[in-house]
């Protein structure tokens, strides 16, 4: 497999991690995260990364809400944002931005 192919594969796997977290499938997200890592990850590293990813989901949703017209009212997005933010803090309490 070429360097470009490996990079593409890691990129796709990283996006799949976010997709799985957005659907609250943390087991599959963990498996994909582990598979996409260039070196072995400890459990603490995995938890920290998953926390960062949940925070990223919140930021992404808020950014899209500010730049696009969405079909859902903002009040419908709050439960998802609350859940993702709570998971981000739970998984990575050291993240000062969560």
Buried (B, 14 or more C-beta within 10 A) or exposed (E): EEEEEEEEEBEEBBEBBBBBBBEEBBEBBBBBBBEBBEEEBEEEBBBBBBBBBBBBBBEEBEEEBEEEEEEEEEEEBEEBBEBBBEBBBEBBEEBEEB
